[in-house]
Amino acid sequence: MRQWAPAHRPSEAGAPRCSSACSSLLSTPHRGRSSGASRGSGRSSRGAALRLSGSPVLRLSGPPVLRLSGPPALRLSGPPLLLYRLTDRVFRCCQVPENSYSMSQCHEQRSEEQGEVTEMVCQESDLKDGQMKEVTVWDQKVLLVRTQGQYSAIGSQCSHYNAPLIKGALVGDRVRCPFHGACFNVHTGDIEEYPGLDCLPTYKVKTEDGKVYVSINKKSLKVTKRVKEMCSMVPGIKHTVLLIGGGPAALVCAETLRQNCYEGRIIMVTKDTLPPFDKPKLSKAMNLDSSSVLLRSADFYKQHGIEVWTQKEVLSINPGDKVVQLSDATSLHYDQLLISTGCRARPLSCAGSDLKGVNLLQSYEDAKEIHSSCLGQKAVVIGASFIGMEVASYLSDKASSVSMVGTTRYPYERTLGPEIGKMTMQMLEEQNVKFYMNERVTEIRGENGRVKEVVLHSGRVLEADVVIAGIGVIPNSDFLAGSGVEVDSRKAVIVDKFMRTNVPDVFSAGDVTSFPLTIRGDQRVNIGHWQLSQAHGRVAALNMLKKSTKIESVPFFWTVLLGKSIRYTGHGEGYTEIIFKGKVDERKFLAFYIKDDKVLAAASLMFDPAVARLAELMATGQVLTKAQAQADDLSWLQM
């Protein structure tokens, strides 16, 4: 082991410089990413020469040395800073800009030893309980959190779409992403609420002498997410979990089973051409490569023993024999079954809906087709809600014209209210999208088998090269006919709080499911949110493993128009009043949806992290009141 020892005190005159002995060993200057040894190993002196055991003494001249740190790197402070490092028997020396070594509050000391890098990131008194701060360790951004008197450190970016968690909401022991609502435990880094699949890395934290130090393994630098440890299938175990559907509920169910040591067979059957993919992207960016929308790689499924059967549809199930029949005449036995078939786009019922150029958005291929067919063409979008508005927004700078047909006075009028609907309409009108509201389509006319015109109830005729319909969805549950599995009037599969159907060993999750919503007093709802589908899949898997777990997630979703995101949490069905903070016409607001003096839901634009914090308050069981929403003081939101 190499030993470093202080030797002769050098001259203090002049600027620090390398001795001739050192100069002959210099190579490309180090950029200053190396660091001194860990705290406590340094020693103070007014000047020193450095001796490398077994080699000539290297003498350094210059002003008093402020700090000398030990192996494997020696950091000498004092302007201008010199950093010395032994690398492959070469003694490297470089001059670092003066402002990079100031004894600042958050970057006083950096060290590197035994495969780790350590930095002093702040004073212990800098944060109070319930506060967080983004710090940097070796160019790696880290979220530093203090809860119950203890510091912890996790990755700084949400594993979903890399949103900065420092802008999110910290409540208790978890932080919620400000953009899309994913939650992470600040001690373990584990994902506790969706969307997203992966956990966050965690880092060692130590407090000493009133200072807080964070250490990162060098192999983990630039790693921003962590796949939770999973087992794989063990041949010979005669137990099969069959997942019908290839969406977020099925994928999270499969992963949760493997994370909890289930070693039986997992088969996922989907009629899609792709394995599980990020479907919300399809209406927001319609020209993505298939590789950019896949949620997991083919190697991932192979590694964890998850079979994915694409382009296969389940035609029927026989719960008595525990057998399902596939469209290719294959029969599959199961021990436990998950129904997660989602919903399909509701088709148009008017004359001409079967013409070429009339599209529904259901699959990756649909999105690609809509994108390519609309370039420079006249597009008519039917349906002024979430899918239709996102498609119109996306096409606004690609099609030669975009017309929107809606049955209400404003877009989103039933869900977000007329004020927000009017604002979104104005946003798209500024991009030359033309709206035809309080209308309905009576006929689509064509020429040579292809769409040419859209006829409205008012008699107005719209020119059209392409038509895209987004008029609602229908649960995919027709294959359950005769199975005994109970469905509601909309054909959504009915489950309890454990995601169990009325048939033993048959569970259901995702958009196809009607479930009791905790924040609405267990009112039965059918909500098509990506985040909820993932939560359903997790709860179903845990209950398959006899780990009794209830679905208690708070709904959270978002929509994107022209690069602006409206965020929403809760379930506002039946609201009677909206209370606004900020100004809707200035496109910066927070809206509370009220019924019986209680807040049912909230929506925002440019008001982060209000919705994320409200979601966390709802998740803790707090009842939010109309009086709180009306108050000028929103300090209770801790904005």
N, C-alpha and C positions, 0 to 999 in steps of 0.2 A: 504493500500500500504506500502510495506517495505521501510524504509528510511535508507540510509547509512550516517554515519557521521564520519569525522576524529576525533580521540580522542588524547590520550597521545602519545607524540613522543617517539618511542622506542629507545633502544640502537642501536648504529651503529656498534658495535663490532661483528665480526664473520659473518658467512654466515647466510642468512635468514633461519629461522626454524619455525615450527609450535609450538605454545604454547601448554601446556598440555591440556588446555581447548579445543583447536581446534583438537588436535591429537585424542581425544576420538571420534570425529565425522567423522574421515576420512573413505572413502570407496575407491573403485577402482580408481586409479588416472585418472584424465581427460587427454586426449591426446593433449590438447592445441588447439582444434578446436574452443573452446569458445573464446569470445573476450570481450574487454572492451566496455563501452557505447559509444555512438556516439560522434564525435568530438565536442568540446565545453563543454561537461559535465564533463570532467576530471579536476582535480585540482592538482597543483604541491605542493610538500612538501618534506622536508628532511627526514621525517620519520612519520609514522602514526600508530595508532591502529585503528581497525575497530569496529564500534559498530553496531550490528544488533538490530534495534528497538525492545524493549520488551524482550531482552535476554542479557546475560552477555557480557561484553566487551571482545573481542578477541584481544590479543596483539601480534604483529608481531615484531620480532627483525631482524636487518640486516642493510645493507648499505643504503644510502639515497634512498628514493623512487623517481624514475624519473617521473612517471606518475600514477595518481590514477583516474580510470574511474568509473563511477557510475553504477547503476543497469541496467540489472540484473546480470552482471558479473563485477568483479573487477579485473583489470589487473594491476599488479605491475611490473614495469620494473627495470632492474638492475641485473647484473649477480650474481648468476644464477637466472633466472626469476622464480617467483612463480605466479601461476594463481589460483585465488580463485573464486569459483562459487557456488551460492546457487541453489541446485537442489533437489526438493522434501524434503525440510527442512534439507538437509544434506549439510554441508559446505565442499566442496571438495578442496583438495589442491594437487598440483603436481609440480614437478620440471621439467622445460622444457629445452632442450638443448640450450646452450648459443647462437648458431648460428641462432636460430629460432626467436629471438626477436631483432636482430640488427636493428638499426634505418636506414634501407636501403631506398633508394630513392623510391622504389616501394612498400614497405610494412611497412610503418611507423606506421599506426594505423589501428586497426580492432575493430569493435563494433558490438553489437547485441542488438536490442531492437525492441519491437512491431512486432515480427515475421520476422524481416529483419536482414541481416548481411551486414555490411558496411566495406569496406577497402579503405584506401588511396592507390591508385595504381600508381600514378606518379605525377610529377610536371606539372603544367599547360603549362609550356614552353617546355616540352619534345617533343611534337608533333607539326608539322606545318600542315597547311591546306593540305588535300590530303594525309595524312599519317595515318597509323594504327599500332596497337601494340597489341600483345596478352598478357593479364595480368591474374592473378589468384585471385579469391575471394573465400575464403573458399574451396580450392581445385577445384573450378569450373573455367574452362578456359573461358575467355571472350574476345571478339574482341572489342577493344577500338579504336574509329575512330574520327578524327577531320576533319570537313568540314565547311567552311564558318565561321570559328572562334568558332564553337560550338563542344563540345564533345558529342558523343553518344556511346552506348554499346549494342552489340547484341551477340547472341550465336556464338561460335568460329568455329563450324563445319558445313559444308554444309549438308543440310537435305537429300540429295540424298544418297551418300555413305560415309558421315562423313569425307570428305576431310578437311584439315585445311585451313580455309579461309585466314589466315595470309600470306599464300603463293600465294594468288590470286591477282587479279587486282582491284584496287580501282579507279574508274573514276566517278567523280561527286558524287552523293548521293547513289551509289550502288557499291557493291563488287561482283566480278565474281569469282566463284570457279575455281581454276587452273586446275582441272582434267577433269571436264565434262561440265563446262560452265554455271551452274546455277547462277542466279543473285539474290541478296537480297538488299532491301532498308536498308540503315544503320541507319535510324531513326525509321522505323516501324518494321523492321525485315521481312516484307512481301516478298514472292518470286515474282520476276518480270520477270524472264526468267528461262527456264527449262534446264535440266531434274530435276525431283523431284516433290514432291507434297506439302510438308509442309513448313511453314514459320519458322523463328527463334525467340526464346525468346528475349525480350528487357529488359534492366535493367536501373534503375534510375542512372543518373549521376549528380553530383554536384561539382562545383568548388568553392573553398573557400580559401582565403589567399594564392593563388598561387598553390594550391594543387587540385588534381582531385580525387574524391571519387566515388566509384561504390557500389550500394546497390542491394542486391538480396533477394527476399522473400524466406524464408527458405523452403517453400513448393516447390519452383522451383529449388532447388539445384539438379543437375544431370539431369535436363530436357534439352535436346539438340535440340528439335524441337517443333513446335507449329502448331496444326491444326487450320486453319482459321475458324472463327465462321461461322456456317451455320444454316439455318432454316431447316424445314422438310416439308413434305406434309401436307396440310390442307384439310381434307375430305370435299367434297362438291364443291371444285373448279373444274369446268369442263374444264380443259385445260391439254393437254398431249403433252409432248415432247418425241419423240421416237428416240432412238439412235441405229442405226444399226451397230453392231460391238462392241467388248468388249476390245478394246485396249486403249492406252494412250489418244488418242483424245477424245474418248467417255467418259472416266473417268473424265478427266479435264473439259470437257463440263458440265457433271452432277454436279461436285463440284462447278464450277463457277456459275451455275444457282442457286444453294442453297446459295452460298456466297453472292449473289445479290438479295436475298429475293424472289426468285421464289418459290411459294408454290403449284404449280400444280403437276401433276403426271409425274414422270420420269421413263421410261422403257428402259432398255438396253437389246438388244437381241444379243446373240453371239452363234456361232456354237461351240465354244471351250467348253471343259469340265470344265474349271476353270473360275471364274470371272477374271477381269483384273489382269494380272501378268507381271512381269518384263522380257519381252522377250529377251532383249539384253544379259541377263545372260545365255541363253540356249546354245549359241555357245562357251561360255567362261568357264562355269562350268556345265557340262551336267548331273551331278548326284545329283542335289539339291532336297531336299524335297519340296513338293508342298507348304508347309506353308512358306518356306523361299523365294518363288518367288511371293507370292501374294502381290499386292500393297495395298490392304485394307482388313480388316477383315469382316466377315459376319455381325458382330454387327455394323460396321460402316455404311453399306448400310441400315440396318434396322433402325438405329438411325436417319438417314437423309432422310429416305423415298425414297430410290433409288432402284427400282426393277431390279434385274439382272436375266434374263432368259437365262440359259446356254443350250447348245446342241440343239439350235433351229436356223434354217437358214431361211433368208428371200428369197422367191422365186421371188417375183415381187412387184412393188409398183404402185398404181393408184393415181397420184397426183390430178386428178379431184375430186375423192371422198375422198381423203386423207386417203387411206386404204392401208395396206401392207398385203401380204399373206405369211404365214409361212409354213415351211415344214411339220408341223403336222396338216395342214388344218385350223389352227387358223387364223382369220382375226383381225387385230388391227387398230383402228382409231388413227390418230394423228392430232394435230394442227400444230406442227412444227416438222421437220424431220432432223436428221443428218445422212449422209452417211459416215461411218468411218470403212469400211470393210477391209481396208489394202490391202496387196498383198499376193499372194500364190507363193510358190517356183515353178520355171519353171521345168517341168519334163524332163527327158531325152527322146530323140526321137529315139534312136538307138535300134536295136534288142536286146532283153534280159533285157530291162529296167523294165519289170514286174516280174523278178525273185525275190524270197525271198532273203533278204539280201541287196537289193538295196533300199536306204533310201533317203528321203528328210527331211530337218529340218524345220518344221513348228510349231510344238506344243510341249508342255511340255512332252507329252508321246513319241514323236519322240526323244527328247534328251535323255530320260531315256533308250530307246531301243538302240540307237546308243552306248551309254556308255556301257551297259551290253554286247552287242553283239561283241564289239571290244576288250574286255579284253583278252589279250594274242593271238589275232587273226591278220590276215593280212588285213589291211585296205587300200582301195584306195579312195582318195578324188578327185573328178572331179570338177574343177573350182578353179582358183588360185586368187580369190579376197577375200573380207572381211570375208564372212561366211566360205568359204573353208579353208582359212589360219588359222582362229581361231580354227576350228575343228581339223585341222592337228596339230596345236600347243598343243591343249588339249590332243589329243590322243598320242602324241609323246612318252610319258612315260607309256602308258597303253597298246597299241597294240603291238604285236610282231614286226610288221613293218608297216610303213606308207608311201604310195606313193602318190604323188601329180601330177595331170595331168592338164596342162594349155595351153591355145591357144596362149598366147603371149610369148615373150622372157623371161620376168620376171613377178612375181606377181605384182598386183596393177599398172601395167605399164601405163595404160590409166589414172588412177586417181591420183596417187602419183608420177609417173615418174619412169624411169628405174633405177636411182641411188638408190632410196629408195627401189624399188622392189628387186634389187640385194642384198641389205643389209638384207632385211627380209628373202630372200631365204637362205642366208648364215647362218642366225640365226637358221633356222630350220634344215638346213643340219648338223649343229653341234650337233643336237639332233637325227641324223640318219634318218631324213625325206628325201626321195629320190624324186627328181623333174624330171618330163618329160614334158618339155616346148616346145612351138611351135608344139603342138600335139593336136589331138582330138580323141575321142573314136568312133570307128566304130561299135563295137559289144560287148555285154556282154554275155559270155558263162556260162552255168550252168550245174549242174548234179543233177538229181533227184529234179528238180524244184528250186534248190538253186544256187546262184552265185558261180562261181569257177574261172573265168578268165575275165580279161578286155583286149580287143584287141584294139590297137592304130592304127592310120592311117599309121604310119611308118611300121607296121607289128609286132612291139614289143608286146609281150603278158605278162601281169602282173598277178601274182597270187593274188587272192582276196577271202577272206571269207566274207567281208563286203564292200559295196560301198556306199559312201555318195556323193550326187551331190549338188553343190552350184553354179548353172550356171545362176543365175538371178531370177527375179520375174515378175509376171503378176498381174496387178490391178484386184481386185475382184469386177468387175462391170457388170458381165453378167446379173445379175437379173434386171438391169435397161433397158434392151431391151424393146422398146415399151412405155417407160414411158415419153419420151420427154426430159429427162435429158441429157444434152450435154456432150459427152466424146470426147477425142482427139484420134489421130491415135494409141496410145498405150493403149487405153481404160481407161485412167485416167479421172476422173470427172473434168470438167472445172469449176473454180470458179473465182470470182473477189477478190479484196483485203479485202472484208468483209466476205469471205468464203461462199458467196451466189452462188448457181447455177443459171441457167437460168429459173428455175421453182420457183414460189413464195413459200416461207416457207420451201424450201428444201435447206439445207446447206451441205457442204462436208468438211472433214478434214482428215489429216493423209496421209499415203502412197498411198492411192487410188486417191489422189487429184493432179491436175495440177493448180498451183497458180502463181501469179505475184510476183517475187522476187525483193524486193526494192533495194538491193545493186547491182543488175545487171540491173537497169533501167526498172524494171517491166517486165523483160524477163520471159516468162512463163516456169516453171520448175516442174518436178515431182521428189521430193527428199525424200528418205525413211529414214529419221532420227527420232529417238525417240523424241529428243528435239523439233523438228519442229511439230511433231504430237501433242504434248501437247500444244504448242503455238497455233496451229490451233484450237484445241478444246476450248481454252479460248476465242479466238476471235469470233468463231461461237456462243458461248453462249451469249456473250455480245451483239452481233448483233441480236440474237433472242429476247433479252430484249430491243431492240431499243436503245442500248447504242453504238452509232456509233464508231467502232474501226477497224483500219486497221491492217493487218498482216505485221509487219515490222521486224520480228526476223531475226537475222543473223545465218545462219546454223553453227552448232558446233557438231562434233561427234568425237568418239575415237575408236580405236581398240586395243586389247590386245594380244600380242604374248609373250609367255614364261615369263609372269609377267611384260613385258615392254609395256608401253602405247604410241601409236602414236596419237597425238591430231591434229585436223584439223578444220579450220574455214573458212567461205566464200564459194564460189562456183567457182571452177577453170575450169569449162568446157570451152574448146577452148583455154586454155593457150598456149603460144608459147615459153615460156622460164621459166627456174627455176633458181633462185638465192639462193645460200646456204650460211648460216653462220654456223660456226662450221665445223665439218667433219663427213660426212655420214659414212665413214668406221670405225670411232671411236664410232659410234652410239650415237652421241650427236650433234644435228644440229637443225637449223631452216631453213625452205624452203619457199621462196616466189614464188607464181605462177603469172606470168606476162603476160599481153596482152595489146598492145597499150600504153605502158609506165605506166600502172596502175597495182596495186596489186589486183588480183582477190580473192586469197585465200592464206592460209599459213598452213604448217604442221610442227610438231616438235617432237623430241624425246629428253628427258632429257634436255629441254630448257625452263622449266616453269619459270614464267607464261607468256611467250611471246605470245602464241596463245590466251590465255584468254584476255590479254591486246589488242591484235589486234582485237579480236571480239568486245570488248567494243569501240574501236576507230571507227570501221565500224558501230557499232550501233548508234553512235552519228552523223553519216553522213559524216565523214571525208573520203576524197579520198586519199588513200595511193599510193605513186608514186614509180616508178622503181628507181628513184634517192635515195629515202629514203632507199629502200631495198639494194641498192648497197653500201651505205655509211658504212665506217668502224665504225663510231660512231652511236651506237644504243640508244643514250640517249633519243631520242624521244619516245622510248618504255618504258622508266622509269623502266628498269630492275633492 
